[in-house]
Amino acid sequence: MIGIYFIIIVVLIGLAFIGLGISTFFSKKKKFPDTHIGKNKAMKERGISCAATTDRQERENYKPIEIKKTE
C-alpha cells in the first residue's frame, strides 16, 4: 500500500518538474531565470556578493602573517 502511494507521489513530482521545464523552455522570454546573487539589485544594495566573488576578493587582498623567530 505504501509503495503505491510512493509511486503516485514520484509520478506527480515528475510531472510538476516536466511542466516547469516546458513552461520555461517555451516561454516568450526564451531565457532561464537568473538566480545569481551578484546580479540581484537588493543584494547589491546591501553589499552582499556571491561566494566566488568574495573568495576572489579575499585572495587578492591576502597578506601572509610573518612569523618572527626569536633566538
N, C-alpha and C positions, 0 to 999 in steps of 0.2 A: 504493500500500500504506500509506504513512504517512497519507494522507488518510482512509482507513477507520479507522485507529486513533484519529485525531484526532476524528472524528465519534462514535465509540463513547465516548471519554472525555468529550466535551462532553455527550452524552446522559446518561451516568451521573452526572456532576456536577449536571446539571439536575434529574434525578430525586431526587438527595440533597437539593437545596435545596427542591424541592417537598415532599418528605417532612418536612423540618424545619418548613417553613411550615405544613403541615397539622397536624402534631402540636402546634405552638404555638397555632394557631387553635382547635383542638378540645379543648384541654386543659381540665381541670376548674377550674383557677385562673382562666382567662379573662383573664390579664394577661401582657403581654410581659415578658420578663426585663429588669430594670433594671440597666444596666451603667454608670450614672453614678458617677463616683468619689466625689462628695460624699456619697453615701448608703451607702458601703461602711464597715462598722464598723472593719475593720482599718486602712483608710486614715485614718479619723478619729482613731484612737488614735495614729497616727504623725504627725498634724498635716498630712497631705497633702490638698489640696483640688484641685478641677478648675481648668483653665486660666482659665475665665471668672470664677470666684470670685477667683482670685489676681490677675487683671488688674483687677477691680473694686476690690479692697482696695488695690492699688498706686496706682490712680488717686485714691482717696480720700486717701491719705497722701502724695501728691505735693507736693513743695516745690521750686519752681524755684530754680536757682542764681543768686544775684545777682552780676553782674559789676561790679566796682568799676573805674571809669575813673580812671586816674592821669594827670593833666595837669600 
